[in-house]
Structures are given as structure tokens and as C-alpha cells.
Amino acid sequence: MNPTQQASAAAKFRAMHQSGCFLLPNPWDIGTAIHLQRLGFEALATTSAGFAFSRGKHDGGVPCDEMLAHIREIVEATPLPVNADFESGYADEPEGIAENVRFCIATGVAGLSIEDNTRRSDAPLYEKELAVDRIRAARAAIDASETGVVLTGRCEAWLVGDPDPLHTALNRLVGYAEAGADCRIQSPAFIFPTG
């Protein structure tokens, strides 16, 4: 996908968010992407778990380079805007997030999400300030690319068994919006467009 096509897909994806609710199905391979397009869906979102399971791996068990190749494959299979489930950005620190987001943007995506799940049992969510800084770094990388890619900040409080998931999610989602997330999700998927 060339930069003009990517910018157009990102603009369409942003307009979809601003117009209200829509269904965003999750293909896990080229065949499901094409099938979902033929069914009439207007945009797609990759699924980290679905792709991992199709490879016989656990969710979170796919390395960054393999996930980037998969995302590119889905983007190239259809003209629809594609949002990348980019897990936790494949880095802990904001600098690593920014670098990996640049790689993800280069696949041609119209949007991408960054979650705050550390996948560690001792501290399942990134500390709030670091989580916000990670979203801020992703936003800066997107802005520098001038692609208009839509950024979603994901709070995984319910999925990791946080003792007060509603409070944690609401508190973090406000921080993610302030850091530049276009949309915020508390998983399971309740989406809150910013603005």
C-alpha cells in the first residue's frame, strides 16, 4: 500500500469512528480477510490471539517480526482499512514502542492498538505513568509519519483480573486520551472514541 492509499484508508477509518458504532471483525489469515470483505464489512482488525492460535502458539507467543509480516499480509489482501492488534507494542519502554509503531505503520495499517498488559503475573498492567508514556510515544511516532493512522489505547484491567477493573480502566482511559489516543478500549471491547 502506498502512502496515499494508506492516508486514504486511515481517513476512512477515522471517519467511521466519528460517525458512530460499527462492526470490526477479526480475520486471522488472508482467506478470512477476503471473505469478510465479500460479506460487506467496511474495515477489519487483526487478532493477535486468532493469529497465534492458527500457528499453534499462545496469545502473546508470536514475535514482533512475525506479527508485522502477518499484519502486512492482511493489509495487502484487501483494500479495506485494517486496524492492527499490536498487543503491547512489543517493547516495555516508550522508545521501543515508538520504534515498533513505526514498523507497524510501514505495513500500511489504517489504525493500531497498544495495550497495557505486561503478561507478567507479578505486575499484570504497566504502571499507569509508564502506560500513558507508551501511548504518548506511539502518538508521536504516528504524528511523525503523517499517515493519520488511528491510535487506540487499550486497558486490559478486566482481562488480567484487576481488583477494581472499572476504576482502573476509567482512570487509565482518561490518561490515554490525554496522551493522544484517538480511541480507548477497556477489554473486553468497549470502545470510547475521543472527542
PABARO-297131 format. One record per residue (C-alpha): chain; residue number from 1; y, x, z. Coordinates in steps of 0.5 Angstrom, whole numbers. Layout:
% PABARO-297131
+-------+-----+-------+-------+-------+
: kette :  nr :    yy :    xx :    zz :
+-------+-----+-------+-------+-------+
:     A : NUM :     Y :     X :     Z :
...
+-------+-----+-------+-------+-------+
% end
This chain:
% PABARO-297131
+-------+-----+-------+-------+-------+
: kette :  nr :    yy :    xx :    zz :
+-------+-----+-------+-------+-------+
:     A :   1 :     0 :     0 :     0 :
:     A :   2 :     7 :     3 :    -2 :
:     A :   3 :    13 :     3 :     3 :
:     A :   4 :    16 :    -3 :    -1 :
:     A :   5 :    10 :    -7 :     0 :
:     A :   6 :     9 :    -5 :     7 :
:     A :   7 :    16 :    -7 :     9 :
:     A :   8 :    15 :   -14 :     5 :
:     A :   9 :     8 :   -15 :     9 :
:     A :  10 :    12 :   -13 :    15 :
:     A :  11 :    18 :   -18 :    14 :
:     A :  12 :    13 :   -24 :    12 :
:     A :  13 :     9 :   -22 :    19 :
:     A :  14 :    16 :   -22 :    23 :
:     A :  15 :    18 :   -29 :    20 :
:     A :  16 :    11 :   -32 :    21 :
:     A :  17 :    12 :   -30 :    29 :
:     A :  18 :    19 :   -33 :    29 :
:     A :  19 :    17 :   -40 :    25 :
:     A :  20 :    12 :   -42 :    31 :
:     A :  21 :     5 :   -42 :    32 :
:     A :  22 :     0 :   -39 :    27 :
:     A :  23 :    -8 :   -37 :    27 :
:     A :  24 :    -9 :   -30 :    26 :
:     A :  25 :   -17 :   -29 :    25 :
:     A :  26 :   -20 :   -22 :    26 :
:     A :  27 :   -24 :   -19 :    20 :
:     A :  28 :   -29 :   -13 :    22 :
:     A :  29 :   -30 :   -11 :    15 :
:     A :  30 :   -28 :   -12 :     8 :
:     A :  31 :   -32 :   -18 :     7 :
:     A :  32 :   -30 :   -22 :    13 :
:     A :  33 :   -22 :   -20 :    11 :
:     A :  34 :   -23 :   -22 :     4 :
:     A :  35 :   -27 :   -29 :     6 :
:     A :  36 :   -21 :   -30 :    11 :
:     A :  37 :   -16 :   -29 :     6 :
:     A :  38 :   -20 :   -34 :     1 :
:     A :  39 :   -20 :   -39 :     7 :
:     A :  40 :   -13 :   -39 :     6 :
:     A :  41 :   -11 :   -35 :    12 :
:     A :  42 :    -4 :   -32 :    12 :
:     A :  43 :    -5 :   -26 :    16 :
:     A :  44 :   -10 :   -22 :    19 :
:     A :  45 :   -11 :   -18 :    25 :
:     A :  46 :   -16 :   -12 :    26 :
:     A :  47 :   -21 :   -13 :    32 :
:     A :  48 :   -23 :    -6 :    36 :
:     A :  49 :   -29 :   -10 :    39 :
:     A :  50 :   -31 :   -13 :    33 :
:     A :  51 :   -31 :    -7 :    29 :
:     A :  52 :   -34 :    -3 :    35 :
:     A :  53 :   -40 :    -7 :    36 :
:     A :  54 :   -41 :    -7 :    28 :
:     A :  55 :   -42 :     0 :    29 :
:     A :  56 :   -47 :     0 :    35 :
:     A :  57 :   -41 :     2 :    40 :
:     A :  58 :   -38 :    -1 :    46 :
:     A :  59 :   -31 :    -3 :    45 :
:     A :  60 :   -26 :     3 :    46 :
:     A :  61 :   -32 :     7 :    44 :
:     A :  62 :   -29 :     8 :    37 :
:     A :  63 :   -25 :    15 :    36 :
:     A :  64 :   -18 :    14 :    33 :
:     A :  65 :   -19 :    17 :    26 :
:     A :  66 :   -25 :    13 :    25 :
:     A :  67 :   -21 :     7 :    27 :
:     A :  68 :   -15 :     9 :    23 :
:     A :  69 :   -20 :     9 :    17 :
:     A :  70 :   -22 :     2 :    19 :
:     A :  71 :   -15 :    -1 :    19 :
:     A :  72 :   -13 :     2 :    12 :
:     A :  73 :   -20 :    -1 :     9 :
:     A :  74 :   -18 :    -8 :    12 :
:     A :  75 :   -10 :    -7 :     9 :
:     A :  76 :   -13 :    -4 :     2 :
:     A :  77 :   -18 :   -10 :     2 :
:     A :  78 :   -13 :   -16 :     2 :
:     A :  79 :    -5 :   -17 :     0 :
:     A :  80 :    -4 :   -21 :     7 :
:     A :  81 :     0 :   -18 :    13 :
:     A :  82 :    -5 :   -14 :    17 :
:     A :  83 :    -4 :   -13 :    25 :
:     A :  84 :    -8 :    -7 :    28 :
:     A :  85 :   -11 :    -8 :    34 :
:     A :  86 :    -9 :    -1 :    36 :
:     A :  87 :   -12 :    -1 :    43 :
:     A :  88 :    -8 :     3 :    48 :
:     A :  89 :    -6 :     8 :    42 :
:     A :  90 :   -11 :    13 :    43 :
:     A :  91 :    -7 :    17 :    48 :
:     A :  92 :    -4 :    17 :    55 :
:     A :  93 :     3 :    20 :    55 :
:     A :  94 :     9 :    17 :    50 :
:     A :  95 :     9 :    23 :    46 :
:     A :  96 :     2 :    22 :    44 :
:     A :  97 :     3 :    14 :    43 :
:     A :  98 :     9 :    16 :    38 :
:     A :  99 :     5 :    21 :    34 :
:     A : 100 :    -1 :    16 :    33 :
:     A : 101 :     3 :    10 :    32 :
:     A : 102 :     6 :    14 :    26 :
:     A : 103 :    -1 :    15 :    24 :
:     A : 104 :    -3 :     7 :    24 :
:     A : 105 :     4 :     6 :    21 :
:     A : 106 :     1 :    10 :    15 :
:     A : 107 :    -5 :     6 :    14 :
:     A : 108 :     0 :     0 :    11 :
:     A : 109 :     0 :    -5 :    17 :
:     A : 110 :     5 :   -10 :    18 :
:     A : 111 :     4 :   -10 :    25 :
:     A : 112 :     0 :    -7 :    31 :
:     A : 113 :    -1 :    -8 :    38 :
:     A : 114 :    -1 :    -3 :    44 :
:     A : 115 :    -5 :    -5 :    51 :
:     A : 116 :    -4 :    -2 :    58 :
:     A : 117 :   -12 :    -2 :    59 :
:     A : 118 :   -14 :     5 :    61 :
:     A : 119 :   -21 :     4 :    61 :
:     A : 120 :   -22 :     7 :    68 :
:     A : 121 :   -25 :     4 :    74 :
:     A : 122 :   -20 :     7 :    79 :
:     A : 123 :   -14 :     5 :    76 :
:     A : 124 :   -15 :     0 :    70 :
:     A : 125 :    -8 :    -1 :    68 :
:     A : 126 :    -3 :     4 :    66 :
:     A : 127 :     2 :     5 :    72 :
:     A : 128 :     8 :     0 :    70 :
:     A : 129 :    13 :     5 :    68 :
:     A : 130 :     9 :     9 :    64 :
:     A : 131 :     6 :     3 :    61 :
:     A : 132 :    13 :     1 :    59 :
:     A : 133 :    15 :     8 :    57 :
:     A : 134 :     9 :     8 :    52 :
:     A : 135 :    12 :     1 :    49 :
:     A : 136 :    18 :     5 :    48 :
:     A : 137 :    15 :    11 :    45 :
:     A : 138 :    12 :     6 :    40 :
:     A : 139 :    18 :     2 :    38 :
:     A : 140 :    22 :     9 :    37 :
:     A : 141 :    16 :    11 :    32 :
:     A : 142 :    17 :     4 :    28 :
:     A : 143 :    24 :     5 :    28 :
:     A : 144 :    24 :    12 :    25 :
:     A : 145 :    19 :     9 :    20 :
:     A : 146 :    24 :     4 :    17 :
:     A : 147 :    18 :     0 :    16 :
:     A : 148 :    20 :    -6 :    20 :
:     A : 149 :    12 :    -6 :    23 :
:     A : 150 :    12 :   -12 :    28 :
:     A : 151 :    10 :    -9 :    35 :
:     A : 152 :     6 :   -13 :    40 :
:     A : 153 :     6 :   -10 :    48 :
:     A : 154 :    -1 :   -13 :    51 :
:     A : 155 :    -2 :   -14 :    58 :
:     A : 156 :   -10 :   -13 :    60 :
:     A : 157 :    -9 :   -16 :    67 :
:     A : 158 :   -14 :   -21 :    67 :
:     A : 159 :   -19 :   -17 :    63 :
:     A : 160 :   -19 :   -12 :    68 :
:     A : 161 :   -20 :   -16 :    74 :
:     A : 162 :   -13 :   -15 :    77 :
:     A : 163 :   -12 :   -18 :    84 :
:     A : 164 :    -6 :   -22 :    81 :
:     A : 165 :    -6 :   -22 :    74 :
:     A : 166 :    -1 :   -28 :    73 :
:     A : 167 :     5 :   -24 :    77 :
:     A : 168 :     2 :   -17 :    74 :
:     A : 169 :     3 :   -20 :    67 :
:     A : 170 :     9 :   -23 :    67 :
:     A : 171 :    12 :   -17 :    70 :
:     A : 172 :    10 :   -13 :    65 :
:     A : 173 :    11 :   -17 :    59 :
:     A : 174 :    19 :   -17 :    61 :
:     A : 175 :    19 :   -10 :    61 :
:     A : 176 :    15 :    -9 :    55 :
:     A : 177 :    20 :   -14 :    51 :
:     A : 178 :    26 :   -10 :    54 :
:     A : 179 :    22 :    -3 :    52 :
:     A : 180 :    23 :    -6 :    45 :
:     A : 181 :    16 :   -10 :    44 :
:     A : 182 :    17 :   -16 :    38 :
:     A : 183 :    12 :   -20 :    42 :
:     A : 184 :     8 :   -20 :    48 :
:     A : 185 :     1 :   -22 :    50 :
:     A : 186 :    -3 :   -23 :    56 :
:     A : 187 :   -10 :   -22 :    54 :
:     A : 188 :   -14 :   -27 :    53 :
:     A : 189 :    -9 :   -28 :    48 :
:     A : 190 :    -3 :   -32 :    50 :
:     A : 191 :     3 :   -30 :    45 :
:     A : 192 :    10 :   -30 :    47 :
:     A : 193 :    15 :   -28 :    41 :
:     A : 194 :    21 :   -24 :    44 :
:     A : 195 :    28 :   -27 :    42 :
+-------+-----+-------+-------+-------+
% end
